[in-house]
Amino acid sequence: MVMASDNHPDLDVMEAAPAPSAQREPEWSTAGFADRRRLSILSVSHMPASPPRFGAQARMHGLMTQLARRHDLTAVMLVDDAFDIDECRRAMQAYCRDVVLVPNPYGRDGLAKRLLQLRSLVSLRSFDRLRVALPELQRALDRVLRTTPFDIVNLEFPYLGHCMFRQAPAGAPRPRLIVDSHEIAYDLARQFAATGASLGRRLYAGANWRKLRREEIAAYREADGVYLCSADDEKRLHDDIPNARTAVIPNAADIDFYQPRSTDPAPDGRTLVYFGLLSTVPNIDAVTHFVRDIWPRIAARHPDARCKIIGGRPPPALTALAGPRIELTGFVPDLRPHLAAAAAVIVPLRLGGGTRLKIVEAMAMGKAIVSTSLGAEGIEAMPGRDILIADEPDAFAGAVDRLLAEPDLAARIGGAARQVAVEKYAWSSAAQALEDFYCEILETRS
């Protein structure tokens, strides 16, 4: 895992997901694009894009592999200890012309992270900035930018916004800088400050999010354009920077990888599934809230019901919740059989930002989903037809009860959800919208 801060915003979109093939989706339509030249794009991130094991990586991987079909991609990315750097390099070389991975000595959990957090308390910079402020990364960027002309530098998240990107070989124009927001990170950190498990964590998060806000807004102001996962996040950014050039590029799914298959098990009528990287604050809160406040109501009405929680790195507080009817599986190499066998997918999120890949992937699998309003924020699905929405524990349990009691209803909602995913949430469509945004920015070059 990357940057496993107690309140680190970028982890909250991370899911426990397999590594789908980069070549399953069809080529996007080229109608109207014949006159566009091949772009040279530098992708920069504080984590590797591939192989995609959780949501933040899935977004990068999905967009990059699609863009690579029409454009030349180079990647310069940090790699924390939790990643296998050789595995990441091999995976990314499948679609990038050049891959530069820089080990991050600050990307460690345990004592090293705690010491850096203490250092951040007396620093003007946020913990998130301190953890990625590496001279080695800037040197790698200098080498790449000064030897290869790029049209676009695509920066994932705002945390590396302090780096110098506007460089080019002698005589070449400097690249345009575009930021993929993923979510409004400081707003997410502010949520953590209000909901921390202890007074110490709330006080720490309260100090850190204000620093993060200053850094994040500065990164967006410096950029030529910013793209976001949802219209809600776009509005939040415009509240701070009214004149920002923005576009909404939604999260999506590999709709040919995530789809119902005849070889998958049939829904068992009793199992509820939640999946996500279980070391993140929103996922920890969602699972704890569900097991303590919602599950007892469901279990009382359905004695044979089961809850399966899928995801890597659960903390002791979550493993303690396991029991005869509540299973924590850990990370699974292929999520599809588990989703196929489920009676429903639950998304009881109370914290977070952006849009949830867990929802679009479950929709692509044709599953009925019960989510909170926040969990489904930014997803164009009609409540009651494509998804069930409930926020209070009684209402959430009641919605799950309906799906367990009426398998035909679950099948109808799942079928409608699959149709929404195919029509609106394919990575090929998202990448085409991103190419449009790139070209819009390039056409206004001064």
VOGU-3710 file (C-alpha; in Angstrom, 3 decimals, decimal comma):
1> mvmasdnhpd> 0,000/0,000/0,000  1,097/3,572/-0,666  1,107/6,365/1,853  -0,896/4,641/4,567  -1,445/7,719/6,692  -4,199/7,553/9,265  -5,893/10,368/7,380  -4,411/10,150/3,927  -7,093/11,070/1,400  -5,802/9,330/-1,686
11> ldvmeaapap> -6,293/5,888/-0,209  -10,017/6,194/0,162  -10,764/5,282/-3,405  -8,561/2,240/-3,250  -10,263/-1,112/-3,762  -9,241/-4,727/-3,422  -9,358/-5,503/-7,125  -7,658/-7,873/-9,558  -5,466/-6,721/-12,429  -7,722/-6,784/-15,499
21> saqrepewst> -6,222/-7,031/-18,930  -5,410/-3,768/-20,662  -6,708/-5,082/-23,985  -10,287/-6,208/-23,348  -12,249/-3,073/-24,152  -12,853/-2,231/-27,818  -10,991/0,618/-29,504  -12,861/3,869/-29,012  -14,520/5,490/-31,981  -12,177/7,581/-34,134
31> agfadrrrls> -14,967/9,543/-35,814  -14,009/13,216/-35,699  -10,489/12,480/-34,429  -8,700/11,678/-37,690  -7,038/15,081/-37,827  -5,599/14,827/-34,318  -1,906/14,163/-34,024  -0,322/11,632/-31,730  0,422/13,271/-28,381  3,456/12,775/-26,177
41> ilsvshmpas> 2,239/12,449/-22,582  4,275/12,265/-19,364  2,338/10,653/-16,496  3,607/11,480/-13,004  2,374/9,951/-9,756  3,373/9,194/-6,184  2,382/5,549/-6,821  2,771/3,163/-9,784  -0,239/2,748/-12,045  0,075/-0,985/-12,666
51> pprfgaqarm> -0,684/-3,723/-11,935  -3,964/-2,265/-10,599  -4,702/-3,701/-7,156  -6,942/-0,937/-5,777  -9,076/1,948/-6,955  -6,537/4,748/-7,364  -4,354/2,465/-9,452  -7,382/1,200/-11,383  -8,234/4,750/-12,493  -4,686/5,449/-13,643
61> hglmtqlarr> -4,312/2,046/-15,306  -7,672/2,237/-17,059  -7,076/5,680/-18,530  -3,401/5,150/-19,391  -3,857/1,835/-21,169  -6,638/3,321/-23,285  -4,679/6,500/-24,083  -1,654/4,406/-25,064  -3,589/3,056/-28,033  -3,470/6,490/-29,694
71> hdltavmlvd> -0,643/8,343/-27,952  2,922/7,915/-26,626  3,109/7,576/-22,841  6,086/7,951/-20,519  5,785/7,394/-16,765  7,812/8,810/-13,862  6,447/7,487/-10,573  7,386/6,882/-6,961  7,298/3,351/-5,556  6,780/2,582/-1,864
81> dafdidecrr> 8,107/-0,491/-0,103  4,778/-2,300/-0,341  5,098/-2,561/-4,146  7,271/-4,938/-6,125  9,174/-2,441/-8,272  10,108/-5,008/-10,936  6,524/-6,231/-11,223  5,320/-2,636/-11,597  7,941/-1,859/-14,243  7,045/-4,927/-16,307
91> amqaycrdvv> 3,324/-4,162/-16,117  3,761/-0,547/-17,186  6,223/-1,300/-19,961  3,361/-3,114/-21,715  1,843/0,250/-22,646  4,459/2,951/-21,877  7,393/3,727/-24,156  9,539/4,531/-21,095  9,058/3,826/-17,374  11,087/5,529/-14,634
101> lvpnpygrdg> 10,321/4,280/-11,122  11,913/6,004/-8,134  11,996/4,148/-4,787  10,488/6,211/-1,980  12,421/5,784/1,294  9,616/7,602/3,135  7,014/5,157/1,864  7,064/2,901/4,890  4,585/2,168/7,654  5,336/1,792/11,342
111> lakrllqlrs> 7,895/3,891/13,178  9,165/5,672/10,045  5,669/6,959/9,291  5,063/8,064/12,883  8,347/9,980/12,975  7,462/11,754/9,738  4,048/12,631/11,151  5,707/14,144/14,213  8,034/16,101/11,953  5,059/17,432/10,024
121> lvslrsfdrl> 3,587/18,918/13,209  6,401/21,478/13,333  6,617/21,937/9,559  4,784/24,366/7,306  4,290/21,460/4,893  1,690/18,723/5,226  2,571/15,148/6,026  1,386/14,248/2,529  3,886/16,660/0,966  6,776/15,638/3,226
131> rvalpelqra> 6,281/11,997/2,318  6,853/12,618/-1,390  9,381/15,482/-1,319  12,332/13,584/-2,825  15,222/15,287/-4,661  15,720/11,995/-6,533  12,268/12,352/-8,088  12,936/15,893/-9,281  16,257/14,797/-10,769  14,475/12,010/-12,659
141> ldrvlrttpf> 11,893/14,496/-13,932  14,644/16,901/-15,002  16,368/14,179/-17,044  13,185/13,094/-18,784  11,737/16,553/-19,432  15,010/18,022/-20,730  15,599/15,203/-23,213  12,076/14,475/-24,510  9,502/17,031/-25,685  6,051/16,446/-24,168
151> divnlefpyl> 2,708/17,964/-25,042  1,124/17,105/-21,704  2,335/16,399/-18,179  -0,487/14,495/-16,460  -0,081/14,709/-12,677  -2,032/12,231/-10,573  -3,244/13,835/-7,318  -1,945/17,224/-6,107  0,721/15,922/-3,709  3,597/16,360/-6,166
161> ghcmfrqapa> 2,458/19,834/-7,151  5,723/21,323/-5,849  7,768/19,625/-8,580  9,077/21,530/-11,617  7,213/20,216/-14,665  7,426/23,080/-17,152  10,700/22,041/-18,755  11,565/21,027/-22,318  14,577/20,357/-24,541  16,206/23,450/-26,037
171> gaprprlivd> 13,970/24,989/-28,683  10,905/22,879/-27,818  7,718/24,335/-26,297  7,092/23,571/-22,643  4,364/21,022/-21,838  0,944/21,862/-20,470  0,244/20,650/-16,921  -2,997/18,755/-16,261  -3,932/17,404/-12,807  -6,154/14,381/-12,188
181> sheiaydlar> -7,749/15,280/-8,868  -9,232/11,831/-7,973  -10,967/13,691/-5,105  -10,688/17,009/-3,285  -8,050/15,667/-0,925  -8,151/18,364/1,724  -11,950/18,093/1,998  -11,559/14,400/2,641  -8,844/15,067/5,238  -11,150/17,590/6,873
191> qfaatgaslg> -13,779/14,857/7,225  -11,205/12,704/8,999  -10,417/15,572/11,368  -14,047/15,597/12,469  -14,432/11,828/12,808  -11,083/10,552/14,134  -11,201/7,655/16,538  -9,246/9,545/19,205  -8,740/13,151/20,273  -5,051/12,970/19,287
201> rrlyaganwr> -5,845/11,845/15,761  -8,524/14,506/15,362  -6,132/17,232/16,503  -3,390/15,978/14,205  -5,737/15,745/11,217  -7,121/19,194/12,043  -3,663/20,727/11,721  -2,670/18,685/8,656  -5,707/19,304/6,444  -5,209/23,061/6,505
211> klrreeiaay> -1,657/22,659/5,204  -2,912/20,190/2,618  -5,587/22,659/1,490  -3,001/25,358/0,846  -0,781/22,966/-1,125  -3,639/21,424/-3,087  -5,157/24,735/-4,157  -1,692/25,973/-5,191  -1,258/22,861/-7,374  -4,622/23,421/-9,055
221> readgvylcs> -3,866/27,109/-9,653  -0,539/26,239/-11,266  -2,142/23,723/-13,629  -3,496/24,521/-17,087  -6,425/22,198/-16,384  -7,847/19,887/-13,730  -10,087/16,880/-14,282  -12,210/15,360/-11,570  -14,290/12,246/-10,963  -17,643/13,936/-10,360
231> addekrlhdd> -19,612/17,137/-10,862  -19,792/17,473/-7,076  -16,009/17,608/-6,810  -15,865/19,983/-9,781  -18,175/22,370/-7,913  -16,026/22,101/-4,778  -12,953/23,060/-6,784  -14,735/25,994/-8,443  -15,754/27,257/-5,010  -12,021/27,758/-4,358
241> ipnartavip> -10,857/28,587/-7,910  -13,804/29,938/-9,931  -11,825/30,332/-13,163  -10,182/26,889/-13,163  -10,313/24,989/-16,471  -11,958/21,708/-15,516  -13,554/18,574/-16,908  -15,379/15,653/-15,321  -13,781/12,323/-16,256  -15,701/9,705/-14,254
251> naadidfyqp> -14,287/6,551/-12,791  -15,106/3,540/-14,908  -14,646/-0,214/-15,197  -13,252/-2,725/-17,653  -16,770/-3,705/-18,706  -15,600/-6,788/-20,616  -13,566/-8,083/-17,674  -16,239/-7,274/-15,100  -19,316/-8,905/-16,562  -21,595/-11,844/-15,709
261> rstdpapdgr> -20,148/-15,131/-16,970  -21,738/-18,539/-17,365  -18,795/-20,084/-15,505  -19,368/-17,990/-12,365  -21,409/-19,315/-9,438  -25,049/-18,274/-9,259  -26,168/-15,857/-6,507  -26,596/-17,822/-3,292  -29,415/-15,653/-1,977  -27,808/-15,007/1,386
271> tlvyfgllst> -24,308/-13,465/1,070  -23,622/-9,728/1,241  -20,258/-8,513/-0,070  -18,249/-5,423/0,753  -14,861/-4,906/-0,884  -12,108/-2,336/-0,593  -8,618/-1,752/0,773  -9,331/-2,252/4,464  -6,499/-0,129/5,831  -8,166/3,124/4,743
281> vpnidavthf> -10,204/5,281/7,096  -13,430/5,352/5,010  -13,414/1,576/4,541  -12,642/0,940/8,208  -15,479/3,243/9,211  -17,892/1,699/6,689  -17,242/-1,883/7,796  -17,378/-1,011/11,495  -20,609/0,947/11,021  -22,210/-1,872/9,037
291> vrdiwpriaa> -21,252/-4,671/11,432  -22,215/-2,789/14,586  -25,221/-0,736/13,508  -26,793/-2,428/10,476  -25,857/-6,108/10,436  -27,699/-7,066/13,683  -30,971/-5,908/12,132  -30,355/-7,995/8,996  -29,118/-11,046/10,892  -32,220/-11,082/13,080
301> rhpdarckii> -34,514/-11,224/10,044  -32,368/-13,635/8,001  -30,719/-16,304/10,172  -28,920/-17,794/7,178  -27,500/-14,478/5,941  -23,730/-14,079/5,656  -21,453/-11,065/5,224  -18,195/-11,375/3,288  -15,691/-8,511/3,601  -13,003/-8,614/0,912
311> ggrpppalta> -9,828/-6,566/1,018  -6,217/-6,488/2,073  -4,563/-5,158/5,217  -7,454/-5,084/7,696  -6,390/-3,591/11,048  -6,952/-5,548/14,290  -10,112/-3,531/14,933  -11,676/-5,092/11,825  -10,333/-8,622/12,196  -11,909/-8,628/15,666
321> lagprieltg> -15,315/-8,273/13,992  -15,047/-11,640/12,211  -17,326/-14,415/13,371  -19,322/-17,434/12,197  -21,456/-15,269/9,889  -18,962/-12,502/9,125  -15,938/-13,469/7,017  -12,864/-11,348/6,265  -11,200/-12,964/3,252  -8,140/-10,728/2,844
331> fvpdlrphla> -7,056/-9,817/-0,678  -8,425/-12,065/-3,441  -6,737/-12,442/-6,862  -10,048/-12,355/-8,765  -13,063/-10,546/-7,375  -15,545/-11,747/-9,985  -16,568/-15,145/-8,560  -17,179/-13,560/-5,157  -19,363/-10,840/-6,654  -21,229/-13,311/-8,855
341> aaaavivplr> -22,142/-15,494/-5,868  -23,313/-12,571/-3,748  -26,966/-11,780/-3,208  -26,063/-8,085/-3,065  -23,145/-5,674/-2,720  -23,195/-3,205/0,162  -21,531/0,230/0,233  -22,266/1,751/3,681  -19,713/4,562/3,287  -19,993/7,641/5,499
351> lgggtrlkiv> -16,656/9,256/4,570  -14,975/9,838/1,227  -14,721/11,837/-1,966  -14,595/11,288/-5,720  -16,557/8,330/-7,064  -16,223/4,724/-5,967  -14,784/2,180/-8,318  -16,339/-0,507/-6,120  -19,745/0,675/-7,317  -19,004/0,842/-11,047
361> eamamgkaiv> -17,242/-2,543/-10,928  -20,177/-4,139/-9,074  -22,577/-2,538/-11,551  -20,568/-3,942/-14,451  -20,919/-7,387/-12,840  -24,694/-6,957/-12,836  -25,051/-6,841/-9,058  -27,753/-5,203/-6,997  -26,140/-2,601/-4,722  -27,279/-0,925/-1,517
371> stslgaegie> -25,312/2,262/-0,889  -25,418/5,392/1,177  -25,951/8,666/-0,656  -22,298/9,579/-0,120  -21,139/6,195/-1,371  -23,031/6,645/-4,639  -22,141/10,323/-5,072  -21,302/11,141/-8,679  -22,731/7,878/-10,060  -25,427/8,381/-12,708
381> ampgrdilia> -27,739/5,640/-11,489  -31,455/5,971/-10,766  -32,348/5,032/-7,163  -34,886/2,221/-7,072  -34,129/1,114/-10,626  -30,320/0,818/-10,890  -29,330/0,968/-7,214  -30,897/1,211/-3,754  -29,934/4,223/-1,620  -30,324/4,349/2,164
391> depdafagav> -28,480/6,361/4,794  -29,954/5,482/8,201  -29,244/2,023/9,673  -32,924/1,002/9,670  -33,409/2,071/6,067  -30,151/0,442/4,938  -31,096/-2,837/6,640  -34,563/-2,609/5,104  -33,142/-2,206/1,597  -30,875/-5,236/2,091
401> drllaepdla> -33,855/-7,156/3,481  -35,800/-6,484/0,267  -33,010/-7,891/-1,895  -32,571/-10,995/0,251  -36,326/-11,620/0,329  -36,885/-10,878/-3,379  -34,153/-12,400/-5,577  -36,100/-11,389/-8,700  -35,862/-7,753/-7,599  -32,113/-8,145/-7,035
411> ariggaarqv> -31,751/-9,612/-10,529  -33,728/-6,752/-12,128  -31,705/-4,068/-10,348  -28,474/-5,863/-11,212  -29,441/-6,057/-14,884  -30,273/-2,350/-14,967  -26,980/-1,551/-13,227  -25,044/-3,520/-15,831  -26,717/-1,519/-18,586  -25,737/1,775/-16,927
421> avekyawssa> -22,124/0,583/-16,618  -21,960/-0,375/-20,305  -23,504/2,896/-21,483  -21,710/5,338/-19,175  -18,762/3,762/-17,375  -16,365/2,112/-19,833  -12,704/3,171/-19,640  -12,655/3,687/-23,419  -15,325/6,408/-23,131  -13,552/8,040/-20,185
431> aqaledfyce> -10,239/8,082/-22,082  -11,862/9,652/-25,141  -13,288/12,422/-22,923  -9,828/12,933/-21,433  -8,266/13,204/-24,896  -10,872/15,857/-25,724  -9,806/17,804/-22,626  -6,119/17,518/-23,496  -6,789/18,878/-26,990  -8,937/21,690/-25,621
441> iletrs> -6,070/22,774/-23,357  -3,481/22,474/-26,127  -5,588/24,548/-28,509  -5,386/27,482/-26,072  -1,573/27,411/-25,846  -0,240/30,928/-25,462
//
